[in-house]
Amino acid sequence: MRIEKLSSRELEVMSGIAEGLRSKQIAHRLSISTTTVQAHRRNILKKMGAKNSISAVTMGWRKGLI
């Protein structure tokens, strides 16, 4: 399976997810809205073909993205 390339912001959001941060915490850290973080989460799942954040982070870790 080929994973679409993630943007630098999506990688930052994925790193926050990997750290166990909630969307609100990631938004505060990156100075963006919670809605934008949620959009990045959706894009990450779609691009990676993942069913949830945990599987996306696992795939990202295995591929050396985070």
C-alpha positions as CSV (number, residue, x, y, z in Angstrom):
1,M,0.0,0.0,0.0
2,R,1.3,3.4,-0.9
3,I,0.9,6.3,1.6
4,E,0.3,9.8,0.2
5,K,2.9,12.3,1.3
6,L,1.9,14.2,4.4
7,S,2.4,17.9,4.7
8,S,4.7,19.3,7.3
9,R,1.7,20.5,9.3
10,E,0.1,17.1,9.2
11,L,3.4,15.6,10.4
12,E,3.4,18.1,13.3
13,V,-0.2,17.1,14.2
14,M,0.7,13.4,14.0
15,S,3.6,14.0,16.3
16,G,1.2,15.6,18.8
17,I,-1.1,12.7,18.5
18,A,1.8,10.3,19.1
19,E,2.6,12.3,22.3
20,G,-1.0,11.7,23.5
21,L,-2.1,15.3,23.1
22,R,-5.7,16.1,22.4
23,S,-6.8,18.3,19.5
24,K,-7.1,21.3,21.7
25,Q,-3.6,20.9,23.1
26,I,-2.2,20.4,19.6
27,A,-4.0,23.5,18.4
28,H,-2.6,25.6,21.2
29,R,0.9,24.3,20.6
30,L,0.7,25.0,16.8
31,S,-1.2,28.3,17.2
32,I,-4.1,27.0,15.0
33,S,-7.8,26.3,15.6
34,T,-9.1,23.0,17.0
35,T,-11.2,22.7,13.8
36,T,-8.0,22.9,11.7
37,V,-6.4,20.2,13.8
38,Q,-9.4,18.0,13.3
39,A,-9.2,18.6,9.5
40,H,-5.5,17.6,9.6
41,R,-6.5,14.5,11.5
42,R,-9.0,13.5,8.9
43,N,-6.5,14.2,6.1
44,I,-3.9,12.1,7.8
45,L,-6.3,9.1,8.2
46,K,-7.4,9.4,4.6
47,K,-3.9,9.7,3.2
48,M,-2.6,6.8,5.2
49,G,-5.6,4.6,4.7
50,A,-5.9,4.3,8.5
51,K,-9.1,3.6,10.4
52,N,-8.1,5.6,13.5
53,S,-5.3,7.8,15.0
54,I,-3.6,4.9,16.7
55,S,-3.1,3.0,13.5
56,A,-2.0,6.1,11.7
57,V,0.6,6.9,14.3
58,T,1.8,3.2,14.2
59,M,2.1,3.3,10.4
60,G,3.9,6.7,10.6
61,W,6.3,5.3,13.2
62,R,7.1,2.2,11.2
63,K,7.7,4.3,8.1
64,G,10.0,6.7,10.0
65,L,7.7,9.7,9.7
66,I,7.7,10.4,13.4
